[in-house]
Amino acid sequence: MSAAAILLVSISAGVHALWNLASKRKNPCAAFFLIAALFAALITLPLVGIYRGTLKQIPLEVWGLLLATGVCQAGYYIGLAGAYQRGELSVAYPLVRALPVLLIALISLGLGKPFSLTGALGILAVAGGCLLVPLPSFQTFNRQTYLNGGTGLALLAALGTTGYTLIDNQALAILRGLPSSGLTPTSSTLLFLALENLVTALLLGSYVRLVPGERRQLQTTWRTDWASAARMGLLITGAYGLVLGAMAFAENVSYIAAFRQISIPLGAGLGFVVQKEPATLPRLVGIGIITGGLVLLALAR
């Protein structure tokens, strides 16, 4: 990856770990993330106005991809909220971040995209390290370690991450390749982010409206904690906007997806220090392996 991509993703990872810590401390629900998504959409809405002349040039394929990525984003928030309600930050966070690395790598290979040996080894190291982090001890390495109430929701969040990462990369490649749009890589990223925020808020709002418990939570959260959710929306859209920008500087989106996992040691560290969660040996070893994998990814070309 280029130095620009590494810098953008590193900053994004730090912000991502911080907003996930804040989310965990709020014991969030989907309704909380809906308010965050609404404020993210509101913050970026002026971009739609600025680039409104370009909207009619966006091909139908990109609009379809926007709908698909909105579904994935909504699934991510629903899964993440449930995982944080049921599990520790230092366990749920690595699980949510690990699976996309493997899935995106496998899909990229299936599409015939090349990997350098260094990049492939880095991806395997990141994924393997993430699998160690949830273990309370090395003697408990079995299926039951991962089969608990929050695992399915963590997997849902991970699948959402996988989906929107691949879809967004494809959509941005199309936008940046439009010959007559007049969009620069930066402006196409900003426009896409604004449209994605709107679609995500709409679809997540539809889910909250259909679930009675979430509707009640929305009313309560809006009365008592809307400001925290609004700040969360700003952090979320800022962090992911940096990732979208980094996609213009990396030849393989799998490297971006994997290097984003630098947030795993950051998130786990916040869980240990702030949440007072146990720093077990497997978790520490896993974080070390992840760090080594990230170094390999930084060197990958």
N, C-alpha and C positions, 0 to 999 in steps of 0.2 A: 504494500500500500504506500501511497505517497505521504510525505510529511504533513501535507494539508489535511488528508483524510484522517491520519492518526491524531492530529491536534483536535479536529472537530469532534471525533468520536470520543476522545478522552474527556473533553469538557462535558459532552453529553452524558457520559457514563457517571461522572461525579454528580451532576444534577439529578440523574435518574435514581441513583442510590439514595440521595437525600429526600426526594419526594416519596420514594417507597417507604423510607423510615417514617416520614410524617404520616403516610397513609396507614401504616401498621398501627401507629399510636392512636389513630382515630377509630380503629376497629371498623373499617369502612364497609359500606354496602354499595350496590350498584347505583342507588339513588345519589349517593355522595359523589361518585364519579360522573354521574349525569350532570350535576351542577358544575363540576370542574370542566366537563366537555362543553357545556353551554357557554361558560365564560371564555374558554379557549376559542370557540367559534366567534364570540362577540369581539374578542381582541383582534382576530385576524380578518374579520369581515370587511374592513376598509380596503384590504388588498383586492377583494373581488371587484370593488368599485374602481380601483386604480387600473386594473387590467381587464375591465369589462369589455373593451373592444376586441380582446383576444378570445372571449368565451365562444363566439360563433365559429371560430376556427378549430376548436378542440374536437377531434374526431369522436364518433360514437363509441369507438373501442375504449377510449379513455374514460368516458362517462360510465361505461360498464365496469371498468376496473375500479373506479371510485366507489361504486355501489358495493363491489366485492370487498374492497378494503375497509369500508365502513362496517360491514358484517363482522369482519375479523377483529377490528378495533373494539366493537361492542362486546364480542365474545371474550376478548382479552380482559376488559374491565370487569365483566361479570365473574370470570374465573379468578382474577386477582383478588377481588373483594372477598369471595368465598374462601380462598386459600389463606388470606390474612386473618379472617375470622376464626379459622380452625388450627392454624399452625404458627410456628415461630418464624420470625423474619429470616434468621440465618439458615433455615431449612427450606421454607417455601420459596424464597427469592432465588436461590441457586437452581431449584427444580424448574421454576418458570423460565430461567435463562438458559438452561442446559439443552433442553430438547430442540429448540430452534436451530442450534448449531448443527446438530446431527441431521435434522430433516432438510435444512437448506443445502447442506453439503451433498446429501444424497440426491436431492432433486437437481442440483446443479450438475452433478456427474451424469445423471440420467439425460439431461439436456445437452450433454456433450461439451460442457464448458471445462477448459483445462485447469488443472491444479499443479502448482509446483510442489515438489516434495516437501519443502519447508512449510508451505501453507497447509498441506494435508496433515503433516505431523502436528502442526499447531492446533488445527481443528480437533484432532483426536485427543490431544493433551487437554484442551479446554473441556471437552465433553467428558473425558474420563475423570478429571478432577472434580467436575460438578457432581458426578455420581457418588464420589466419596463424601462430599460435604454433609449430606443428610445423616450419615451413620453416627450413632452414639458411640460405637466402638467397632474395631475391625472384626470382632467375633459375631457381630449381628448383620453380616453381609448376606442378606437373604431377601426374598420377595416381600416378606411381611414388613420389613423396614420401610418400604415405600407404599404399602397398602394401608392407608389410613384415610380418615375423613376428608383431609384436604388435598390428597393426591390427585383425584379426578379433576378438581377445580384448578389445581396448578397446571395440570396437563391441558385443560381447556385454554388457560391463559397462554401457555406455551404454543399451542397450535394457532391461536390468534396472532401471536408474534410472528410465527413462521409465515402465515398467510399474508399479513400486511407488509412484511419486509419484501417478499418476492413480488407481490402485486405492485407496490409502490415503485420498486426499482424498474419494473417494466413500463409502468405508466409514465414515469419521469423520462425514461429513454425515448418514448414516443414524443412527449412534449418538447424535449430538447432538440429533437430531430425535425420538427416542423419547419419547413424552409421559409415560410412567409409570415410566421407569427410575430417576429421581432422580439421574442423573449430570449433573454440571456439565461445561462444556467441558474443564476441566482433568482431572477424574476419568475422563471418557471417553477422553481422550488417553492417560492413564497405563494404563488397562486395555487399550486396543488395542495399545499398545506392548509390554506384557507378553505378550499373546497372540501378537503378531507375532514376537517373539523366540523363543517356544517353537516355532512352526511353522517358522521359518527354520532353527533349529538341527536340527530333525527332518529337514527336506528336504536340507539341506547334509550332514548326517550320512549320509543314504542314498546320496548321490553318493560321498562318501569311502569308504563301505563297498564300493561297486561297483567302484572303481578301485584295483587292487593297489598302484600306486605311491603313491597318496594314503594308503592304509592304512599303508604303511611310514613315510611321512612323519609320520603322526599319532602313531605310537609314538615316533619320534625326537623330535618337537617336544614331546610330553608329558613326556618324560624330561628334556629339556635347556632348554626355553624356555617352559614353561607359564605362568610368571608374566608374561612380556611379553605373551603372547596374552590373558591375563586382563585386564591393564591396557588392552589394545586394545579388548576387549569393552566395558569401562566407558566409554571415550571414544566409541566408535561409537554405543552406545545413547544416551548423553547428547546427542551432536550431533544425532542424528535425532529424538530426543524434542523438542528445541527446534523443529525444522522442523514436526513434527506440531502442536505448539502454535501455531505461526505461522499455520497454515492456517485457524485460527478468526478471524484478523484480516485476511484478504485476500479480496477479492471474486473473484479469478481465480487459480487454482492455477498458471497459466502465469507469473504475476509472481513467485510464490514460487520456482518452478523456475529462472527466469532469474536472480533476485537471488542465489540460492545460489552463482552463479558468481563472486561476489566472492572465493571461495576460490581461483579460478584464478590471479590475480596473487600471492596469498599462497603457493600451492603452487609456482608457477614461481619465485618469489623464494627459497623454501627450496631448490629445486633448484639455483639459481645459487650461492647462498651456502654451503649446507651440503654439497651433493653436487658442487659445483665443475663444474656443467654449463655449456656455452657460452651466454652471453647474446647471441644473434644479433639483428641489427636487426629481422627480421620478428617475432621473439618479443616484443621490446620494444614495437614498434608495435602488435602484436596486443593486448598487455596494456593499452596506452593506450586502444585502441578499446573493449575490454571495460569499462574503468573508466568511460568516457563512457556506454556503454550502461547501466551500473548506476546512474549518476546519473539517467538518464531513467526507469528503472524505479522509482527512489525517489520521483520526482515524479509517477508515473502514478497516476491515480484511476479 
